[in-house]
Amino acid sequence: LEVLDLSKCKGSLTDGGVRSICGGCGKLRTLVLSWCGQVTLGCIGDMSRLSKLESLIAAGLPCSSFPALECFSSLTQLDMSVTRPFWQISDAVVSSLPTSLQTLRLVGCGISDVGVVSLAARMPALTSLDLTGTRVSDRGVSAISMGCPHLLVLRLNSCSSVGDSGFACVASRLTSLRELDIKSCLVSNKGLAELSISRHRDGLHVLSVAHCGGVSAEGLLRAIRKNSGCGEVLRVLNVAGLVVTKALLEAFSALPLLRWLNVTDCILHDSSEESHNTPNMRSEHVPSYEY
C-alpha cells in the first residue's frame, strides 16, 4: 500500500487506530488524515517505519502535542492547516519540520514572523508556501523572499500585516514565481507598482489582489500597462471587491490567455458617473494549478 486516505473518518477512529493501520504499511508514500474527528497530530510521532512517506496531509487536526517530523527525511509535502484558534501551531514547531519539504501549507495556524524567519532559513527547497490567515508581516515575507528563491507559489491571503515593503521584496527577488495571492493584504498602488512581471522568467500565471483596499483602478491599470508582457502568460486574475473602470476592463480583455477573471463585489465606475454596478461573475475561490 502506497496511498492511504483516512480523511473525514469519524466515530471511533483514534490515534491508536491510525498507528495500527499504518504499522504494517512500510511502503506508504501518501497519508491523508484531514478532518478525522478523534485523531490528533500526535499519532504521527512514532511512525518512524514510514521512511518512504512523501506526502502528509493533516489539515484540521488538533495539535496539542506536536510530533517531531525530522525522521521523515523523504517528506516533500506537508499540510498542517487549522481552522480553530485553540489548535494553533507555535513558532517553535518549525524547528521540528523536515528540511526536505517542497510544499508547505500552514493556513490559519497562527505562525508569526519568528517561525517564518526560521522556516525560510531551514527550507530553501520550498516551491509552494501557503501562509493564508497567519500573523506574518513584511519582516517574515522579506525573509521568505531571500531564503526561498525557488518559490513558484506564494499565498498570503488575509495576512493583514503584509504591506508594500514585503510585496516589493517578493516582486524583486522571487523571479520564478507563477502564483501570487495577496488578497486582503495592505498592499497599495505604491506596492503594486513594484511588480515587474518582465523580471520573472516565465511570468505570473495567477494573481489575486482581491479586497486590497489600497489598490485603485488606476493603479491596477498602470501595473498592467507597465507589464504588457504579462498578456502572454497571465491565466487567472482576481480583483474581487475593487473599483474597476471601463478602461480597466478593456485592458483585461486584451490579455489573450486570461481565462478566469473574478470581479465579484466590484464596483464598476466610468467617467460618465453612471450608477455603480456590481458584477458577480465568479466565486472567490481561486483555481489551483500544478507547476
C-alpha positions as CSV (number, residue, x, y, z in Angstrom):
1,L,0.0,0.0,0.0
2,E,1.4,3.4,-1.1
3,V,-1.5,5.7,-0.6
4,L,-3.9,5.8,2.4
5,D,-6.7,8.3,2.7
6,L,-8.5,8.4,6.0
7,S,-9.8,11.9,5.7
8,K,-13.1,12.8,7.4
9,C,-13.2,9.4,9.2
10,K,-15.4,10.0,12.3
11,G,-16.7,7.8,15.0
12,S,-14.3,5.6,16.9
13,L,-11.1,6.1,14.8
14,T,-8.4,7.4,17.2
15,D,-4.6,7.9,17.3
16,G,-4.2,4.2,18.3
17,G,-6.2,3.1,15.3
18,V,-4.2,5.1,12.9
19,R,-1.0,3.7,14.3
20,S,-2.3,0.2,14.0
21,I,-3.4,0.7,10.4
22,C,-0.1,2.3,9.3
23,G,2.1,-0.1,11.3
24,G,2.2,-2.6,8.5
25,C,2.4,-0.1,5.7
26,G,6.1,0.4,5.4
27,K,5.9,1.4,1.7
28,L,3.4,4.2,2.3
29,R,4.1,7.3,0.3
30,T,1.0,9.4,0.9
31,L,-1.1,9.6,4.1
32,V,-4.2,11.8,4.4
33,L,-5.7,12.3,7.8
34,S,-7.5,15.6,7.3
35,W,-10.6,16.3,9.5
36,C,-10.6,13.0,11.3
37,G,-12.6,14.0,14.3
38,Q,-10.9,11.9,17.0
39,V,-7.4,11.9,15.6
40,T,-4.6,14.3,16.6
41,L,-1.2,15.1,15.0
42,G,0.4,13.3,17.9
43,C,-0.4,10.0,16.2
44,I,2.4,10.6,13.7
45,G,5.1,10.8,16.4
46,D,6.0,7.1,16.5
47,M,5.6,6.2,12.8
48,S,9.3,6.1,12.1
49,R,8.7,3.0,9.9
50,L,7.1,5.2,7.3
51,S,10.6,6.1,6.0
52,K,9.3,6.5,2.4
53,L,6.5,8.9,3.3
54,E,6.5,11.8,0.8
55,S,3.1,13.5,1.4
56,L,1.4,14.1,4.7
57,I,-2.0,15.9,4.6
58,A,-3.2,16.6,8.2
59,A,-5.4,19.6,7.9
60,G,-7.8,20.3,10.7
61,L,-6.2,18.0,13.3
62,P,-5.7,19.2,16.9
63,C,-2.0,19.7,17.6
64,S,-1.7,20.0,21.4
65,S,1.2,17.6,21.3
66,F,3.2,18.1,18.2
67,P,5.3,15.3,16.9
68,A,8.9,15.7,15.7
69,L,8.9,15.1,11.9
70,E,12.6,15.3,11.2
71,C,12.7,11.5,10.9
72,F,10.6,11.7,7.7
73,S,13.6,12.6,5.5
74,S,11.6,11.8,2.3
75,L,8.7,14.2,3.2
76,T,8.2,16.8,0.4
77,Q,4.6,17.8,1.0
78,L,3.0,18.8,4.3
79,D,-0.3,20.3,5.1
80,M,-1.0,21.3,8.8
81,S,-3.7,23.9,8.1
82,V,-6.1,24.5,11.0
83,T,-9.3,26.4,11.5
84,R,-9.8,26.7,15.3
85,P,-7.8,29.1,17.4
86,F,-7.1,26.7,20.2
87,W,-5.4,24.3,17.7
88,Q,-2.8,26.8,16.6
89,I,0.8,25.8,16.0
90,S,3.6,27.6,17.8
91,D,6.5,29.1,16.1
92,A,8.8,26.6,17.7
93,V,7.1,23.8,15.7
94,V,9.0,24.9,12.6
95,S,12.3,23.6,14.0
96,S,10.8,20.1,14.0
97,L,9.8,20.1,10.3
98,P,12.0,18.3,7.8
99,T,14.2,20.5,5.6
100,S,13.3,18.3,2.6
101,L,9.9,20.0,2.2
102,Q,8.9,21.5,-1.1
103,T,5.2,22.2,-0.5
104,L,4.0,23.5,2.9
105,R,0.5,24.7,3.9
106,L,0.1,26.4,7.2
107,V,-3.3,28.0,6.7
108,G,-4.7,29.7,9.8
109,C,-2.1,28.1,12.1
110,G,-1.1,31.3,13.9
111,I,2.6,31.2,13.0
112,S,4.3,34.6,13.3
113,D,7.4,36.2,11.8
114,V,9.6,34.3,14.3
115,G,8.5,31.0,12.9
116,V,8.5,32.2,9.3
117,V,12.1,33.5,9.5
118,S,13.2,30.1,10.9
119,L,11.2,28.4,8.1
120,A,12.9,30.5,5.4
121,A,16.4,29.7,6.8
122,R,15.7,25.9,7.0
123,M,13.8,25.2,3.8
124,P,15.5,26.6,0.8
125,A,13.9,24.0,-1.5
126,L,10.4,25.2,-1.0
127,T,8.4,25.7,-4.2
128,S,4.9,26.2,-2.7
129,L,4.1,28.0,0.5
130,D,0.6,28.9,1.8
131,L,0.5,31.2,4.8
132,T,-3.1,32.3,4.4
133,G,-4.5,33.8,7.6
134,T,-1.3,33.7,9.6
135,R,0.4,36.5,11.6
136,V,3.2,37.0,9.2
137,S,4.2,40.6,8.4
138,D,6.6,42.4,6.0
139,R,9.6,41.1,8.0
140,G,8.6,37.5,7.5
141,V,7.7,38.0,3.8
142,S,11.1,39.6,3.3
143,A,12.8,36.6,4.9
144,I,10.9,34.2,2.6
145,S,11.9,36.2,-0.4
146,M,15.5,35.9,0.5
147,G,15.6,32.3,1.9
148,C,13.2,30.5,-0.5
149,P,14.4,31.6,-4.0
150,H,12.7,28.7,-5.8
151,L,9.1,29.5,-4.8
152,L,6.6,29.1,-7.6
153,V,3.5,29.6,-5.4
154,L,3.1,32.1,-2.5
155,R,-0.2,32.6,-0.8
156,L,-0.6,35.4,1.7
157,N,-4.3,35.7,1.6
158,S,-5.7,37.7,4.6
159,C,-2.2,38.3,6.1
160,S,-3.3,41.8,7.3
161,S,0.2,42.9,8.4
162,V,1.7,42.4,4.9
163,G,2.1,45.7,3.0
164,D,4.1,47.4,0.3
165,S,7.6,46.7,1.6
166,G,7.0,43.0,1.9
167,F,5.4,42.9,-1.6
168,A,8.3,44.8,-3.0
169,C,10.7,42.1,-1.8
170,V,8.5,39.4,-3.3
171,A,8.3,41.3,-6.6
172,S,12.1,41.9,-6.9
173,R,13.5,38.6,-5.5
174,L,11.1,35.7,-6.4
175,T,11.8,35.7,-10.1
176,S,10.4,32.2,-10.6
177,L,7.0,32.9,-9.0
178,R,4.0,31.7,-11.0
179,E,1.2,32.3,-8.5
180,L,0.8,35.2,-6.0
181,D,-2.2,35.7,-3.7
182,I,-2.2,38.9,-1.6
183,K,-5.9,39.1,-1.1
184,S,-6.9,41.4,1.8
185,C,-3.3,42.5,2.4
186,L,-2.2,46.1,3.0
187,V,-0.7,46.4,-0.5
188,S,-1.4,49.8,-2.2
189,N,-0.8,51.3,-5.7
190,K,2.8,52.0,-4.5
191,G,3.5,48.4,-3.8
192,L,1.8,47.2,-6.9
193,A,4.0,49.5,-8.9
194,E,7.0,47.4,-7.8
195,L,5.6,44.4,-9.7
196,S,7.5,43.9,-12.9
197,I,6.4,40.7,-14.5
198,S,9.1,41.1,-17.1
199,R,11.6,40.3,-14.3
200,H,10.0,36.8,-13.9
201,R,11.5,34.1,-16.0
202,D,8.1,32.6,-17.1
203,G,5.8,35.3,-15.8
204,L,2.9,35.2,-13.3
205,H,0.1,32.8,-14.3
206,V,-2.1,33.6,-11.3
207,L,-2.5,36.9,-9.4
208,S,-5.0,37.8,-6.7
209,V,-5.2,41.4,-5.4
210,A,-8.8,41.0,-4.2
211,H,-10.0,43.3,-1.5
212,C,-6.7,45.1,-1.3
213,G,-8.3,48.5,-0.3
214,G,-5.2,50.5,-1.2
215,V,-5.3,49.4,-4.9
216,S,-7.3,51.6,-7.2
217,A,-8.4,51.0,-10.7
218,E,-5.8,53.5,-11.9
219,G,-3.0,51.7,-10.0
220,L,-4.0,48.3,-11.4
221,L,-4.3,49.7,-14.9
222,R,-0.8,51.3,-14.6
223,A,0.6,47.9,-13.4
224,I,-1.0,46.1,-16.4
225,R,0.3,48.6,-18.9
226,K,3.8,48.6,-17.3
227,N,3.8,44.8,-17.6
228,S,2.3,44.5,-21.0
229,G,4.2,41.2,-21.5
230,C,2.0,39.6,-18.9
231,G,-0.6,39.1,-21.6
232,E,1.4,36.2,-22.8
233,V,1.2,34.3,-19.6
234,L,-1.5,35.6,-17.1
235,R,-4.3,33.0,-16.9
236,V,-6.1,33.9,-13.6
237,L,-6.8,37.3,-12.2
238,N,-8.8,38.0,-9.0
239,V,-9.8,41.6,-8.4
240,A,-12.9,41.0,-6.3
241,G,-14.0,43.9,-4.2
242,L,-12.1,46.6,-6.1
243,V,-13.3,49.5,-8.1
244,V,-13.0,48.8,-11.8
245,T,-13.4,51.1,-14.8
246,K,-14.3,50.6,-18.4
247,A,-10.6,51.2,-19.3
248,L,-9.5,48.6,-16.9
249,L,-12.0,46.0,-18.2
250,E,-10.8,46.7,-21.7
251,A,-7.2,46.1,-20.5
252,F,-8.3,42.8,-19.1
253,S,-10.0,41.8,-22.3
254,A,-6.7,42.5,-24.1
255,L,-4.9,39.7,-22.2
256,P,-5.2,36.8,-24.7
257,L,-4.5,33.9,-22.2
258,L,-6.7,35.2,-19.4
259,R,-9.4,32.6,-18.8
260,W,-10.6,33.2,-15.3
261,L,-11.5,36.7,-14.1
262,N,-13.1,37.3,-10.7
263,V,-14.9,40.7,-10.3
264,T,-17.2,39.6,-7.5
265,D,-18.4,42.6,-5.4
266,C,-16.6,45.0,-7.7
267,I,-17.9,48.5,-8.3
268,L,-18.0,49.4,-12.0
269,H,-17.3,53.1,-12.3
270,D,-16.8,55.1,-15.5
271,S,-16.1,58.7,-16.4
272,S,-19.7,59.5,-17.1
273,E,-20.5,58.9,-13.4
274,E,-23.1,56.3,-14.2
275,S,-24.7,54.4,-11.4
276,H,-22.5,51.8,-9.8
277,N,-23.0,48.3,-10.9
278,T,-21.8,45.2,-9.1
279,P,-20.8,42.4,-11.4
280,N,-20.9,38.9,-9.9
281,M,-19.2,36.6,-12.3
282,R,-17.3,34.1,-10.2
283,S,-16.9,32.8,-6.7
284,E,-14.0,33.9,-4.6
285,H,-12.1,30.6,-4.9
286,V,-9.0,30.9,-7.0
287,P,-8.3,27.8,-9.2
288,S,-5.3,25.7,-8.2
289,Y,-2.6,24.9,-10.7
290,E,0.2,22.4,-10.6
291,Y,3.6,23.6,-11.6
